[in-house]
Structure formats: structure tokens, C-alpha cells
Amino acid sequence: MIQLKEKWIENIVKGLCVILIIISFLSLLKIVTATPTGPVITVVSNTTMLPIMTNRSQDTKGTITTVTLSSLQQDYKWKAYVGNVSGKLTLSGANTKAIYDWSLGSITGKVFATRSNSVSWTNVACVNQTTIDSEEAAFGTTSSMSDSINLTFKNTAHKGFLVGTVNITNSTCRSTATYINGTPQTVNETATFQEILLRDTTTSSLVYTSLINSQQPGYDGIGNYDFQLILAENESSNTPSTYYFYVELG
């Protein structure tokens, strides 16, 4: 089930709403310019790794066999979204009628995802350890796990950006970089797909932030995407976690 949430941009700038249908996941996406508002998204595909079969070995009776085992397994503590963003800036009245609008060429901006359905965008800041610990506790994980939020976002390297009118200084927040063609990127200020952890200081909600980089080769080596985003999930729950998505253009 997809939840859709709309919010008009404060004053006169409103992002164009687009709907994505995310198969198998509950989520809601919004587009923001100076403050969050609702977008339009279209689900292209949903994919997961196929089960890997185990090989058997037949050894002679009375033998001792030394083996090295290697396994590649899907991590159910996480899920991911990749895709493209479109839209335009508009100068509209309360009835949504535009007096003028501006189409965008190469899309820039940010994609946000959070479990909170209400974010105070004027009060966002870098995530702190308390918020990370709280989010991990909600998912039944701990900061020492190799695939925890804490260790996945162990770096602090990213370019600077604005969230509405709030300036996020370069390399001040916890960050990571998602893969290209199945290969890790170096986490630095020039990485193609940068993901940064923010928080709403009024509610301590964790806000995942992906910096839009228009039409770049993605994780699969096949498609070109504007963003790639990994989100924590509760592997012990049968109900997918609901995330609310927001986009800020520009």
C-alpha cells in the first residue's frame, strides 16, 4: 500500500507532485523546494537477489575435511530505492492555478526519507548518536553490528547543501556512498551517490538524505538514476516499515 501526503510550499514556490508505486513496500513520497511538498513518482521495477543453492560434498568414511565456506546473503535489515526525479517550479495561488512556471533542465536537489510523517524543515541538523541509537533500538539492532546504521554511516564526508533555508556544511554529518555497478565508491565530497543522515531536532526523527545527481550510472550497471537511497528495516517484523519521502528541487 502506498501512502501519499501533500503539503504546499510556504509562500509561493510549490514542487510538482509525482506518484511512485513502490511494489512490496509501504512508503509515501514528497517533493520540496524551500519546504517539503508532495511529488509524483512512477514505480519502474522491484528486484531482489535470488536464493543461492548450497553445494554438497561426499567424503570418504573416517576422513577429516577442512573447508572454507563463503556465503552471499540478502540483508533484511535494509531496503533500497533508486530512481529519477522530474518536476518544475511554479508560482501558484491557493487554488493551485499557476501564473507562471519554470521547467527544469538537469534536475538537482535532494530526496529525503523518514519514518516521521511531519518534519520541521527549519529545524533539521546533522544526526547525533542519540538519534541513531534510538532508531536502531526501534529496529532491534545495536550500533556494534557490522550492518547497523551506526557503522553503515560511519563516515563524515559529503558536499555541502541546503535544506530549505538551513545550510548543511560539507563533511559535518554522518554519511556513506552507495555503489556503482556493484562496486563501492570512495566516500568523499565528490562521490556520485552521496547519502547523509540528518535529524529533525524537534522530534529527534532520523532523516535519510540522498543528494540528487542527474542521470548517473547506477548500482546495477544498467540504468542511469538521479538518486540511490538505502533505508534501515526491521528484519524480524512481517510488516514493512513505512517511510515518508520528500524531494527538494534545486
Residue pairs with C-beta under 8 A, 6 or more apart in sequence:
1 26
2 19
2 20
2 21
2 22
2 26
2 27
2 28
3 26
3 27
3 28
3 242
3 244
4 19
4 28
4 29
4 38
5 28
5 30
5 38
5 117
5 244
6 17
6 30
6 37
6 38
7 30
7 35
7 36
7 37
7 38
8 14
8 37
9 15
9 32
9 33
9 34
9 35
9 37
10 34
10 35
11 34
12 91
12 92
13 33
13 34
13 89
13 90
13 91
14 33
14 37
14 90
14 92
14 96
15 30
15 31
15 32
15 33
15 37
15 38
15 39
15 87
15 89
15 247
15 248
15 249
16 31
16 39
16 40
16 86
16 87
16 88
16 90
17 31
17 37
17 38
17 39
17 40
18 29
18 31
18 39
18 40
18 41
18 42
18 85
18 86
18 87
19 29
19 39
19 40
19 41
19 42
20 29
20 40
20 41
20 42
20 43
20 83
20 245
21 41
21 42
21 43
22 41
22 43
22 46
22 81
23 43
23 46
24 46
24 240
25 79
25 240
25 243
26 240
26 241
26 242
26 243
27 81
27 113
27 242
27 243
27 244
27 245
28 117
28 242
28 243
28 244
28 245
29 38
29 39
29 41
29 244
29 245
29 246
29 247
30 36
30 37
30 38
30 39
30 112
30 244
30 245
30 246
30 247
31 37
31 38
31 39
31 40
31 85
31 87
31 246
31 247
31 248
31 249
32 110
32 112
32 121
32 164
32 246
32 247
32 248
32 249
33 89
33 248
33 249
33 250
34 164
34 165
34 248
35 121
35 122
35 164
36 112
36 119
36 121
36 246
36 248
37 246
39 85
39 87
39 245
39 247
40 86
40 87
41 83
41 245
44 83
48 74
49 72
49 74
52 71
52 72
52 73
57 65
57 67
59 65
75 147
76 233
76 235
77 139
77 141
77 145
77 147
77 148
77 232
77 233
77 234
77 235
78 147
78 152
78 230
78 231
78 232
78 233
79 230
79 231
79 233
79 240
80 178
80 219
80 228
80 229
80 230
80 231
81 113
81 227
81 228
81 229
81 231
81 245
82 218
82 219
82 223
82 225
82 227
82 228
82 229
83 225
83 226
83 227
84 107
84 215
84 225
84 226
84 227
85 107
85 109
85 111
85 212
85 226
85 227
85 247
85 249
86 107
87 104
87 107
87 247
87 249
88 101
88 102
88 103
88 104
89 101
89 102
89 104
89 249
89 250
90 98
90 100
90 101
90 102
91 98
91 99
91 100
91 101
92 98
92 99
92 101
93 99
104 249
104 250
106 214
106 215
107 212
107 214
107 226
107 249
108 212
108 214
108 249
108 250
109 212
109 247
109 248
109 249
109 250
110 161
110 163
110 209
110 210
110 211
110 212
110 247
110 248
111 209
111 210
111 212
111 226
111 227
111 229
111 245
111 246
111 247
112 119
112 198
112 207
112 208
112 209
112 210
112 245
112 246
112 247
112 248
113 207
113 208
113 210
113 229
113 231
113 243
113 244
113 245
113 246
114 200
114 205
114 206
114 207
114 208
114 243
114 244
114 246
115 205
115 206
115 241
115 242
115 243
115 244
116 200
116 203
116 205
116 207
116 244
117 244
118 203
119 200
119 203
119 205
119 207
119 244
119 246
120 200
120 201
120 202
120 203
121 163
121 164
121 166
122 164
122 165
122 166
123 166
123 200
123 201
123 202
124 163
124 164
124 166
124 168
124 198
124 199
124 200
124 201
124 207
125 166
125 168
125 198
125 199
125 201
126 168
126 172
126 173
126 174
126 196
126 197
126 198
126 199
127 153
127 173
127 174
127 197
127 198
127 199
127 206
127 207
128 199
129 143
129 150
130 204
131 199
131 204
131 205
131 206
132 143
132 149
132 150
132 153
132 174
132 197
132 206
133 143
133 150
134 204
135 149
135 206
135 232
136 142
136 143
136 148
136 149
136 150
136 232
138 234
139 232
139 233
139 234
139 235
139 241
140 234
140 235
140 236
141 147
141 148
141 149
141 232
142 148
143 149
143 150
143 151
144 150
144 151
145 151
149 197
149 206
149 232
152 176
152 230
153 174
153 175
153 176
153 195
153 197
154 174
154 176
155 174
155 175
155 176
155 187
156 171
156 172
156 173
156 174
156 175
157 171
157 175
157 187
157 188
157 189
157 191
158 170
158 171
158 173
158 175
158 189
158 191
158 194
158 196
158 211
159 170
159 189
159 190
159 194
159 211
160 167
160 168
160 169
160 170
161 168
161 211
162 168
163 198
163 209
163 248
164 248
168 196
168 198
170 189
171 189
173 196
173 197
173 198
174 196
174 197
175 187
175 194
175 195
175 196
175 197
176 187
176 194
176 195
176 230
177 184
177 185
177 186
177 187
177 188
177 191
177 192
177 193
177 194
177 195
178 185
178 193
178 195
178 219
178 228
178 229
178 230
179 185
179 219
180 192
180 193
180 216
180 217
180 218
180 219
180 221
181 217
181 218
181 219
181 220
181 221
182 219
182 220
182 221
185 191
185 192
185 193
187 194
192 213
192 216
192 217
193 210
193 211
193 213
193 216
193 218
193 225
193 227
193 228
194 210
194 211
194 213
195 208
195 209
195 210
195 211
195 228
195 229
195 230
196 208
196 209
196 211
197 206
197 207
197 208
197 209
198 206
198 207
198 208
198 209
199 205
199 206
199 207
200 207
208 229
208 230
208 231
210 227
210 228
210 229
211 227
212 226
212 227
213 226
213 227
214 226
215 224
215 225
215 226
216 224
216 225
216 226
217 223
217 224
218 224
218 225
218 228
219 228
231 241
231 243
232 241
233 240
233 241
234 241
